[in-house]
Amino acid sequence: MKTALAIFLFIHGFAHLVGFLVYWRLLKDKSIQHKTTLYPGNLEMGEDGIRLVGFFYLLTAFAFGYIGYDLLTGVVIWSIYIWYITGVSIILCITGLPDTRYGLVANGLLIIFLLLNNNYYWII
C-alpha cells in the first residue's frame, strides 16, 4: 500500500506541475488555454497574480513529491502534512474549475484513502 500511495502522490504532484507550467506560460498546448482568471472566470488576477497562483501549484507539486518520498523511506511525519497539502490542492483545484475537475476527484480519492487508513491502519 505504501508504494501505491507514493506513486499516486507522485502522479498527483506531476499534475500540479502542469498547472505551474500553464500559468507561467512554459507549456504551449492547444488543448490547454492560458487564462488570468480564477473561479471559472469570475476573478481577474492579472498576469502577476496568476503567476503567484502558478507558484503555489509548483510548491504543491514538490510537497506531494516530497510526501511520497517520505512515505517510501519510512518517515512517519508524512501523515500529518498530507492533510494540509491536500487541503491546499483542493483550494487550487476549486480556483481552476472546470479545467481542474479531475484534480478534485483525485483529492477526494486521496481523502477517502486517508480516512480508511485512519480506521484500518493500512499504512503505519
Rosetta blueprint (number, residue, H / E / L):
1 M L
2 K H
3 T H
4 A H
5 L H
6 A H
7 I H
8 F H
9 L H
10 F H
11 I H
12 H H
13 G H
14 F H
15 A H
16 H H
17 L H
18 V H
19 G H
20 F H
21 L H
22 V H
23 Y H
24 W L
25 R L
26 L L
27 L L
28 K L
29 D E
30 K L
31 S L
32 I E
33 Q L
34 H L
35 K L
36 T L
37 T E
38 L E
39 Y L
40 P L
41 G L
42 N L
43 L E
44 E E
45 M L
46 G H
47 E H
48 D H
49 G H
50 I H
51 R H
52 L H
53 V H
54 G H
55 F H
56 F H
57 Y H
58 L H
59 L H
60 T H
61 A H
62 F H
63 A H
64 F H
65 G H
66 Y H
67 I H
68 G H
69 Y H
70 D H
71 L H
72 L H
73 T H
74 G L
75 V L
76 V L
77 I L
78 W H
79 S H
80 I H
81 Y H
82 I H
83 W H
84 Y H
85 I H
86 T H
87 G H
88 V H
89 S H
90 I H
91 I H
92 L H
93 C H
94 I H
95 T H
96 G L
97 L L
98 P L
99 D L
100 T L
101 R H
102 Y H
103 G H
104 L H
105 V H
106 A H
107 N H
108 G H
109 L H
110 L H
111 I H
112 I H
113 F H
114 L H
115 L H
116 L H
117 N H
118 N H
119 N H
120 Y H
121 Y L
122 W L
123 I L
124 I L
